[in-house]
Amino acid sequence: MIYVAIGGAAGSVSRLVFGAMIQRWTGAPFPFGTLIVNVTGCFFFGFVMRYALATSIFTPEMRALLTTGFCAGYTTFSTFSYESVALLDAGEYWRAGLYIVLSVALSLCATVAGLAAARHLLTIGERA
Protein backbone atom coordinates (compact mmCIF):
# COMPACT_ATOMS: atom_id res chain seq x y z
CA MET A 1 0.00 0.00 0.00
CA ILE A 2 2.88 2.39 0.62
CA TYR A 3 3.86 2.14 -3.05
CA VAL A 4 0.34 3.05 -4.14
CA ALA A 5 0.29 5.96 -1.66
CA ILE A 6 3.63 7.29 -2.91
CA GLY A 7 2.51 6.97 -6.54
CA GLY A 8 -0.83 8.59 -5.77
CA ALA A 9 0.83 11.55 -4.07
CA ALA A 10 3.24 12.02 -6.98
CA GLY A 11 0.40 11.70 -9.50
CA SER A 12 -1.79 14.20 -7.68
CA VAL A 13 0.95 16.80 -7.46
CA SER A 14 1.83 16.21 -11.12
CA ARG A 15 -1.81 16.66 -12.08
CA LEU A 16 -2.04 19.94 -10.19
CA VAL A 17 1.17 21.37 -11.64
CA PHE A 18 0.86 20.10 -15.22
CA GLY A 19 -2.89 20.75 -15.53
CA ALA A 20 -2.57 24.30 -14.20
CA MET A 21 0.44 24.97 -16.43
CA ILE A 22 -1.44 23.83 -19.56
CA GLN A 23 -4.57 25.78 -18.59
CA ARG A 24 -2.56 28.93 -17.92
CA TRP A 25 -0.65 28.49 -21.20
CA THR A 26 -3.83 28.18 -23.28
CA GLY A 27 -5.74 30.88 -21.41
CA ALA A 28 -8.93 29.36 -22.79
CA PRO A 29 -12.29 28.88 -21.05
CA PHE A 30 -12.13 25.28 -22.37
CA PRO A 31 -10.66 22.85 -19.77
CA PHE A 32 -7.56 21.95 -21.82
CA GLY A 33 -5.49 21.26 -18.69
CA THR A 34 -7.77 18.45 -17.57
CA LEU A 35 -8.11 17.11 -21.11
CA ILE A 36 -4.33 16.90 -21.64
CA VAL A 37 -3.78 15.33 -18.21
CA ASN A 38 -6.37 12.65 -18.93
CA VAL A 39 -4.93 11.85 -22.36
CA THR A 40 -1.31 11.71 -21.20
CA GLY A 41 -2.33 9.64 -18.17
CA CYS A 42 -4.08 7.12 -20.41
CA PHE A 43 -1.03 6.91 -22.68
CA PHE A 44 1.26 6.34 -19.71
CA PHE A 45 -1.08 3.73 -18.18
CA GLY A 46 -1.28 1.81 -21.46
CA PHE A 47 2.49 1.96 -21.93
CA VAL A 48 3.32 0.83 -18.40
CA MET A 49 0.81 -2.02 -18.42
CA ARG A 50 1.97 -3.43 -21.75
CA TYR A 51 5.65 -3.05 -20.93
CA ALA A 52 5.35 -4.24 -17.34
CA LEU A 53 3.39 -7.36 -18.23
CA ALA A 54 5.76 -8.28 -21.08
CA THR A 55 9.03 -7.83 -19.19
CA SER A 56 10.38 -8.30 -15.71
CA ILE A 57 11.67 -4.73 -15.55
CA PHE A 58 8.88 -3.68 -13.17
CA THR A 59 8.22 -5.46 -9.91
CA PRO A 60 4.56 -5.86 -8.97
CA GLU A 61 5.10 -3.11 -6.39
CA MET A 62 6.52 -0.71 -8.98
CA ARG A 63 3.66 -1.49 -11.37
CA ALA A 64 1.19 -0.74 -8.56
CA LEU A 65 3.02 2.52 -7.78
CA LEU A 66 2.87 3.63 -11.41
CA THR A 67 -0.65 2.48 -12.33
CA THR A 68 -2.90 2.21 -9.27
CA GLY A 69 -0.94 4.97 -7.54
CA PHE A 70 0.46 7.50 -9.99
CA CYS A 71 -2.06 7.17 -12.81
CA ALA A 72 -5.04 7.15 -10.46
CA GLY A 73 -3.72 10.28 -8.76
CA TYR A 74 -2.76 11.90 -12.05
CA THR A 75 -5.81 11.32 -14.24
CA THR A 76 -8.76 13.46 -13.40
CA PHE A 77 -11.99 11.88 -14.47
CA SER A 78 -13.81 13.20 -11.42
CA THR A 79 -12.70 16.69 -12.48
CA PHE A 80 -13.69 15.84 -16.06
CA SER A 81 -17.19 14.88 -14.88
CA TYR A 82 -17.59 18.05 -12.85
CA GLU A 83 -16.31 20.30 -15.64
CA SER A 84 -18.64 18.62 -18.13
CA VAL A 85 -21.67 19.22 -15.91
CA ALA A 86 -20.52 22.79 -15.18
CA LEU A 87 -20.33 23.51 -18.91
CA LEU A 88 -23.80 22.02 -19.40
CA ASP A 89 -25.20 24.01 -16.45
CA ALA A 90 -23.75 27.18 -17.98
CA GLY A 91 -25.55 26.44 -21.24
CA GLU A 92 -22.26 25.74 -23.03
CA TYR A 93 -23.68 22.67 -24.77
CA TRP A 94 -21.32 22.77 -27.74
CA ARG A 95 -18.23 23.10 -25.50
CA ALA A 96 -19.52 20.40 -23.16
CA GLY A 97 -20.17 17.99 -26.02
CA LEU A 98 -16.80 18.70 -27.59
CA TYR A 99 -15.05 18.25 -24.25
CA ILE A 100 -16.79 14.94 -23.52
CA VAL A 101 -16.17 13.51 -27.00
CA LEU A 102 -12.54 14.66 -27.11
CA SER A 103 -11.81 13.42 -23.59
CA VAL A 104 -13.18 9.95 -24.19
CA ALA A 105 -11.94 9.51 -27.76
CA LEU A 106 -8.45 10.94 -27.19
CA SER A 107 -8.01 9.04 -23.92
CA LEU A 108 -8.92 5.75 -25.62
CA CYS A 109 -6.57 6.56 -28.50
CA ALA A 110 -3.81 7.48 -26.05
CA THR A 111 -4.21 4.17 -24.23
CA VAL A 112 -3.92 2.30 -27.54
CA ALA A 113 -0.89 4.44 -28.46
CA GLY A 114 0.74 3.66 -25.11
CA LEU A 115 0.19 -0.05 -25.65
CA ALA A 116 1.62 0.21 -29.18
CA ALA A 117 4.64 2.23 -28.02
CA ALA A 118 5.46 -0.38 -25.41
CA ARG A 119 5.00 -3.17 -27.96
CA HIS A 120 7.37 -1.36 -30.33
CA LEU A 121 9.95 -0.86 -27.59
CA LEU A 122 9.71 -4.53 -26.66
CA THR A 123 10.21 -5.50 -30.31
CA ILE A 124 13.34 -3.34 -30.52
CA GLY A 125 14.62 -4.97 -27.33
CA GLU A 126 14.10 -8.44 -28.77
CA ARG A 127 16.15 -7.55 -31.85
CA ALA A 128 19.05 -6.21 -29.81
Residue frames as a rotation matrix with the C-alpha (Angstrom) as fourth column:
MET 1
0.562 0.827 0.000 0.00
0.827 -0.562 0.000 0.00
0.000 0.000 -1.000 0.00
ILE 2
0.270 -0.519 -0.811 2.88
0.273 -0.767 0.581 2.39
-0.924 -0.378 -0.065 0.62
TYR 3
-0.749 -0.547 0.374 3.86
0.477 -0.052 0.878 2.14
-0.460 0.836 0.300 -3.05
VAL 4
-0.105 0.810 0.576 0.34
0.925 -0.133 0.355 3.05
0.365 0.571 -0.736 -4.14
ALA 5
0.689 0.353 -0.633 0.29
0.630 -0.723 0.283 5.96
-0.358 -0.594 -0.721 -1.66
ILE 6
-0.216 -0.852 -0.478 3.63
0.250 -0.521 0.816 7.29
-0.944 0.056 0.326 -2.91
GLY 7
-0.777 -0.038 0.628 2.51
0.626 0.047 0.778 6.97
-0.059 0.998 -0.012 -6.54
GLY 8
0.233 0.961 0.148 -0.83
0.945 -0.260 0.197 8.59
0.228 0.094 -0.969 -5.77
ALA 9
0.484 -0.134 -0.865 0.83
0.434 -0.821 0.370 11.55
-0.760 -0.554 -0.340 -4.07
ALA 10
-0.607 -0.784 -0.128 3.24
0.216 -0.318 0.923 12.02
-0.764 0.533 0.362 -6.98
GLY 11
-0.582 0.461 0.670 0.40
0.795 0.153 0.586 11.70
0.168 0.874 -0.456 -9.50
SER 12
0.481 0.828 -0.287 -1.79
0.872 -0.485 0.062 14.20
-0.088 -0.280 -0.956 -7.68
VAL 13
0.192 -0.503 -0.843 0.95
0.187 -0.824 0.535 16.80
-0.963 -0.260 -0.065 -7.46
SER 14
-0.811 -0.500 0.303 1.83
0.345 0.010 0.939 16.21
-0.472 0.866 0.164 -11.12
ARG 15
-0.140 0.859 0.493 -1.81
0.972 0.025 0.232 16.66
0.186 0.512 -0.838 -12.08
LEU 16
0.616 0.387 -0.686 -2.04
0.601 -0.794 0.091 19.94
-0.510 -0.469 -0.722 -10.19
VAL 17
-0.113 -0.778 -0.618 1.17
0.006 -0.623 0.782 21.37
-0.994 0.085 0.075 -11.64
PHE 18
-0.870 -0.281 0.406 0.86
0.355 0.215 0.910 20.10
-0.343 0.935 -0.088 -15.22
GLY 19
-0.074 0.939 0.337 -2.89
0.996 0.053 0.071 20.75
0.049 0.341 -0.939 -15.53
ALA 20
0.597 0.264 -0.758 -2.57
0.448 -0.893 0.042 24.30
-0.666 -0.365 -0.651 -14.20
MET 21
-0.405 -0.839 -0.363 0.44
0.026 -0.408 0.913 24.97
-0.914 0.361 0.187 -16.43
ILE 22
-0.754 0.188 0.629 -1.44
0.655 0.286 0.700 23.83
-0.048 0.940 -0.339 -19.56
GLN 23
0.294 0.956 -0.027 -4.57
0.955 -0.294 -0.042 25.78
-0.048 -0.014 -0.999 -18.59
ARG 24
0.378 -0.249 -0.892 -2.56
0.211 -0.915 0.345 28.93
-0.902 -0.318 -0.293 -17.92
TRP 25
-0.686 -0.726 0.051 -0.65
0.166 -0.087 0.982 28.49
-0.709 0.682 0.180 -21.20
THR 26
-0.548 0.536 0.642 -3.83
0.818 0.184 0.545 28.18
0.174 0.824 -0.539 -23.28
GLY 27
-0.947 0.199 -0.253 -5.74
-0.071 -0.896 -0.438 30.88
-0.314 -0.396 0.863 -21.41
ALA 28
-0.669 0.713 -0.210 -8.93
-0.240 0.060 0.969 29.36
0.704 0.699 0.131 -22.79
PRO 29
-0.172 0.703 0.690 -12.29
-0.982 -0.072 -0.172 28.88
-0.071 -0.708 0.703 -21.05
PHE 30
0.649 0.305 -0.697 -12.13
-0.452 0.892 -0.030 25.28
0.612 0.334 0.717 -22.37
PRO 31
0.718 -0.342 0.607 -10.66
-0.554 0.247 0.795 22.85
-0.422 -0.907 -0.012 -19.77
PHE 32
0.612 -0.556 -0.563 -7.56
-0.453 0.338 -0.825 21.95
0.649 0.760 -0.045 -21.82
GLY 33
-0.302 -0.782 0.546 -5.49
-0.915 0.076 -0.397 21.26
0.268 -0.619 -0.738 -18.69
THR 34
0.010 0.411 0.912 -7.77
-0.639 0.704 -0.310 18.45
-0.769 -0.579 0.270 -17.57
LEU 35
0.909 0.350 -0.225 -8.11
-0.380 0.479 -0.791 17.11
-0.170 0.805 0.569 -21.11
ILE 36
0.320 -0.873 -0.368 -4.33
-0.622 0.100 -0.777 16.90
0.715 0.477 -0.511 -21.64
VAL 37
-0.421 -0.430 0.798 -3.78
-0.898 0.322 -0.300 15.33
-0.128 -0.843 -0.522 -18.21
ASN 38
0.395 0.653 0.647 -6.37
-0.515 0.740 -0.433 12.65
-0.761 -0.162 0.628 -18.93
VAL 39
0.923 -0.048 -0.382 -4.93
-0.338 0.372 -0.864 11.85
0.184 0.927 0.327 -22.36
THR 40
0.001 -0.997 -0.081 -1.31
-0.713 0.057 -0.699 11.71
0.701 0.059 -0.711 -21.20
GLY 41
-0.273 -0.028 0.961 -2.33
-0.873 0.426 -0.236 9.64
-0.403 -0.904 -0.141 -18.17
CYS 42
0.746 0.595 0.299 -4.08
-0.384 0.751 -0.537 7.12
-0.544 0.286 0.789 -20.41
PHE 43
0.648 -0.604 -0.464 -1.03
-0.452 0.184 -0.873 6.91
0.613 0.775 -0.154 -22.68
PHE 44
-0.318 -0.835 0.449 1.26
-0.865 0.063 -0.497 6.34
0.387 -0.547 -0.743 -19.71
PHE 45
0.074 0.441 0.894 -1.08
-0.750 0.616 -0.242 3.73
-0.658 -0.653 0.377 -18.18
GLY 46
0.942 0.312 -0.125 -1.28
-0.306 0.640 -0.705 1.81
-0.140 0.703 0.698 -21.46
PHE 47
0.348 -0.898 -0.270 2.49
-0.561 0.032 -0.827 1.96
0.751 0.440 -0.492 -21.93
VAL 48
-0.388 -0.532 0.753 3.32
-0.920 0.176 -0.350 0.83
0.054 -0.828 -0.558 -18.40
MET 49
0.368 0.596 0.714 0.81
-0.628 0.726 -0.282 -2.02
-0.686 -0.345 0.640 -18.42
ARG 50
0.950 -0.020 -0.312 1.97
-0.250 0.547 -0.799 -3.43
0.187 0.837 0.515 -21.75
TYR 51
0.152 -0.987 -0.058 5.65
-0.539 -0.033 -0.842 -3.05
0.829 0.160 -0.536 -20.93
ALA 52
-0.285 -0.255 0.924 5.35
-0.957 0.128 -0.260 -4.24
-0.052 -0.958 -0.281 -17.34
LEU 53
0.543 0.577 0.611 3.39
-0.551 0.793 -0.260 -7.36
-0.634 -0.195 0.748 -18.23
ALA 54
0.956 -0.183 -0.228 5.76
-0.110 0.498 -0.860 -8.28
0.271 0.848 0.456 -21.08
THR 55
0.021 -0.999 -0.030 9.03
-0.114 0.028 -0.993 -7.83
0.993 0.024 -0.113 -19.19
SER 56
0.430 0.051 -0.901 10.38
0.829 0.372 0.417 -8.30
0.356 -0.927 0.118 -15.71
ILE 57
-0.467 -0.671 0.576 11.67
0.429 -0.742 -0.515 -4.73
0.773 0.007 0.634 -15.55
PHE 58
-0.265 0.466 0.844 8.88
-0.718 -0.680 0.150 -3.68
0.644 -0.566 0.515 -13.17
THR 59
-0.982 0.061 -0.178 8.22
0.169 0.702 -0.692 -5.46
0.082 -0.709 -0.700 -9.91
PRO 60
-0.143 0.989 -0.025 4.56
0.830 0.134 0.542 -5.86
0.539 0.057 -0.840 -8.97
GLU 61
0.130 0.148 -0.980 5.10
0.825 -0.565 0.024 -3.11
-0.550 -0.812 -0.196 -6.39
MET 62
-0.757 -0.467 -0.456 6.52
0.137 -0.796 0.589 -0.71
-0.639 0.384 0.667 -8.98
ARG 63
-0.773 0.560 0.297 3.66
0.394 0.057 0.917 -1.49
0.497 0.827 -0.265 -11.37
ALA 64
0.161 0.850 -0.501 1.19
0.970 -0.043 0.238 -0.74
0.180 -0.525 -0.832 -8.56
LEU 65
-0.220 -0.327 -0.919 3.02
0.550 -0.820 0.160 2.52
-0.806 -0.470 0.360 -7.78
LEU 66
-0.943 -0.279 -0.183 2.87
0.011 -0.574 0.819 3.63
-0.333 0.770 0.544 -11.41
THR 67
-0.689 0.722 0.061 -0.65
0.225 0.133 0.965 2.48
0.689 0.679 -0.254 -12.33
THR 68
0.197 0.822 -0.535 -2.90
0.833 0.147 0.534 2.21
0.517 -0.551 -0.655 -9.27
GLY 69
0.050 -0.264 -0.963 -0.94
0.811 -0.552 0.193 4.97
-0.582 -0.791 0.187 -7.54
PHE 70
-0.742 -0.502 -0.444 0.46
0.220 -0.808 0.547 7.50
-0.633 0.308 0.710 -9.99
CYS 71
-0.885 0.390 0.255 -2.06
0.226 -0.119 0.967 7.17
0.407 0.913 0.018 -12.81
ALA 72
0.019 0.938 -0.346 -5.04
0.911 0.127 0.394 7.15
0.413 -0.323 -0.852 -10.46
GLY 73
0.075 -0.062 -0.995 -3.72
0.694 -0.713 0.097 10.28
-0.716 -0.698 -0.010 -8.76
TYR 74
-0.796 -0.539 -0.275 -2.76
0.165 -0.631 0.758 11.90
-0.582 0.558 0.591 -12.05
THR 75
-0.758 0.568 0.321 -5.81
0.378 -0.019 0.926 11.32
0.532 0.823 -0.200 -14.24
THR 76
-0.942 0.306 -0.136 -8.76
-0.120 -0.689 -0.715 13.46
-0.313 -0.657 0.686 -13.40
PHE 77
-0.716 0.696 0.054 -11.99
0.337 0.277 0.900 11.88
0.612 0.662 -0.433 -14.47
SER 78
-0.040 0.706 -0.707 -13.81
0.973 -0.135 -0.190 13.20
-0.229 -0.695 -0.682 -11.42
THR 79
-0.437 -0.180 -0.881 -12.70
0.081 -0.984 0.161 16.69
-0.896 -0.001 0.445 -12.48
PHE 80
-0.996 0.089 -0.009 -13.69
-0.007 0.019 1.000 15.84
0.089 0.996 -0.018 -16.06
SER 81
-0.379 0.915 -0.137 -17.19
0.866 0.403 0.295 14.88
0.326 -0.007 -0.945 -14.88
TYR 82
0.022 0.360 -0.933 -17.59
0.721 -0.652 -0.235 18.05
-0.693 -0.667 -0.274 -12.85
GLU 83
-0.669 -0.353 -0.655 -16.31
-0.117 -0.819 0.561 20.30
-0.734 0.452 0.506 -15.64
SER 84
-0.896 0.404 0.183 -18.64
0.324 0.316 0.892 18.62
0.302 0.859 -0.414 -18.13
VAL 85
-0.021 0.933 -0.359 -21.67
0.994 0.058 0.093 19.22
0.108 -0.355 -0.929 -15.91
ALA 86
-0.133 -0.092 -0.987 -20.52
0.454 -0.891 0.021 22.79
-0.881 -0.445 0.160 -15.18
LEU 87
-0.957 -0.210 -0.202 -20.33
-0.089 -0.448 0.890 23.51
-0.278 0.869 0.410 -18.91
LEU 88
-0.583 0.809 0.076 -23.80
0.623 0.386 0.680 22.02
0.521 0.444 -0.729 -19.40
ASP 89
0.063 0.600 -0.797 -25.20
0.949 -0.283 -0.138 24.01
-0.309 -0.748 -0.588 -16.45
ALA 90
-0.379 -0.306 -0.873 -23.75
0.130 -0.952 0.277 27.18
-0.916 -0.009 0.401 -17.98
GLY 91
0.670 0.730 -0.134 -25.55
-0.074 -0.114 -0.991 26.44
-0.738 0.674 -0.023 -21.24
GLU 92
-0.048 -0.792 -0.608 -22.26
-0.922 -0.200 0.333 25.74
-0.385 0.576 -0.721 -23.03
TYR 93
0.672 0.462 0.579 -23.68
-0.296 0.884 -0.362 22.67
-0.679 0.072 0.731 -24.77
TRP 94
0.887 -0.380 -0.261 -21.32
-0.205 0.181 -0.962 22.77
0.413 0.907 0.083 -27.74
ARG 95
-0.036 -0.946 0.323 -18.23
-0.836 -0.148 -0.528 23.10
0.547 -0.289 -0.785 -25.50
ALA 96
0.045 0.114 0.992 -19.52
-0.819 0.573 -0.029 20.40
-0.572 -0.811 0.120 -23.16
GLY 97
0.908 0.356 0.219 -20.17
-0.163 0.784 -0.598 17.99
-0.385 0.508 0.771 -26.02
LEU 98
0.631 -0.747 -0.208 -16.80
-0.357 -0.042 -0.933 18.70
0.689 0.663 -0.293 -27.59
TYR 99
-0.133 -0.695 0.707 -15.05
-0.967 -0.064 -0.245 18.25
0.216 -0.717 -0.663 -24.25
ILE 100
0.332 0.341 0.880 -16.79
-0.602 0.794 -0.081 14.94
-0.726 -0.503 0.469 -23.52
VAL 101
0.997 0.069 0.022 -16.17
-0.024 0.601 -0.799 13.51
-0.069 0.796 0.601 -27.00
LEU 102
0.423 -0.906 -0.017 -12.54
-0.496 -0.215 -0.842 14.66
0.759 0.364 -0.540 -27.11
SER 103
-0.039 -0.446 0.894 -11.81
-0.995 0.097 0.005 13.42
-0.089 -0.890 -0.447 -23.59
VAL 104
0.508 0.308 0.805 -13.18
-0.351 0.927 -0.133 9.95
-0.787 -0.215 0.578 -24.19
ALA 105
0.996 -0.083 0.040 -11.94
0.070 0.400 -0.914 9.51
0.060 0.913 0.404 -27.76
LEU 106
0.405 -0.907 0.117 -8.45
-0.568 -0.350 -0.745 10.94
0.716 0.236 -0.657 -27.19
SER 107
0.041 -0.371 0.928 -8.01
-0.957 0.253 0.143 9.04
-0.288 -0.894 -0.344 -23.92
LEU 108
0.742 0.248 0.622 -8.92
-0.094 0.958 -0.270 5.75
-0.663 0.143 0.735 -25.62
CYS 109
0.893 -0.450 0.009 -6.57
0.024 0.028 -0.999 6.56
0.449 0.893 0.036 -28.50
ALA 110
0.223 -0.846 0.485 -3.81
-0.864 -0.402 -0.302 7.48
0.450 -0.351 -0.821 -26.05
THR 111
0.329 -0.059 0.943 -4.21
-0.647 0.713 0.270 4.17
-0.688 -0.699 0.196 -24.23
VAL 112
0.925 0.019 0.380 -3.92
0.251 0.721 -0.646 2.30
-0.286 0.693 0.662 -27.54
ALA 113
0.690 -0.709 0.145 -0.89
-0.269 -0.438 -0.858 4.44
0.672 0.552 -0.493 -28.46
GLY 114
0.194 -0.603 0.774 0.74
-0.978 -0.062 0.197 3.66
-0.070 -0.796 -0.602 -25.11
LEU 115
0.583 0.082 0.808 0.19
-0.174 0.984 0.026 -0.05
-0.794 -0.156 0.588 -25.65
ALA 116
0.948 -0.206 0.241 1.62
0.289 0.248 -0.925 0.21
0.130 0.947 0.295 -29.18
ALA 117
0.517 -0.799 0.307 4.64
-0.666 -0.601 -0.443 2.23
0.539 0.024 -0.842 -28.02
ALA 118
0.185 -0.425 0.886 5.46
-0.810 0.444 0.383 -0.38
-0.556 -0.789 -0.262 -25.41
ARG 119
0.776 0.138 0.616 5.00
0.164 0.898 -0.408 -3.17
-0.609 0.418 0.674 -27.96
HIS 120
0.873 -0.476 0.106 7.37
-0.031 -0.272 -0.962 -1.36
0.486 0.837 -0.252 -30.33
LEU 121
0.270 -0.791 0.549 9.95
-0.937 -0.347 -0.039 -0.86
0.221 -0.504 -0.835 -27.59
LEU 122
0.366 -0.083 0.927 9.71
-0.456 0.853 0.256 -4.53
-0.811 -0.516 0.275 -26.66
THR 123
0.944 0.006 0.329 10.21
0.274 0.537 -0.798 -5.50
-0.182 0.843 0.506 -30.31
ILE 124
0.610 -0.776 0.160 13.34
-0.479 -0.522 -0.706 -3.34
0.631 0.355 -0.690 -30.52
GLY 125
0.177 -0.521 0.835 14.62
-0.952 0.124 0.279 -4.97
-0.249 -0.844 -0.475 -27.33
GLU 126
0.674 0.134 0.727 14.10
-0.077 0.991 -0.111 -8.44
-0.735 0.019 0.678 -28.77
ARG 127
0.939 -0.314 0.142 16.15
0.177 0.084 -0.981 -7.55
0.296 0.946 0.134 -31.85
ALA 128
0.490 -0.785 0.378 19.05
-0.765 -0.596 -0.245 -6.21
0.418 -0.169 -0.893 -29.81
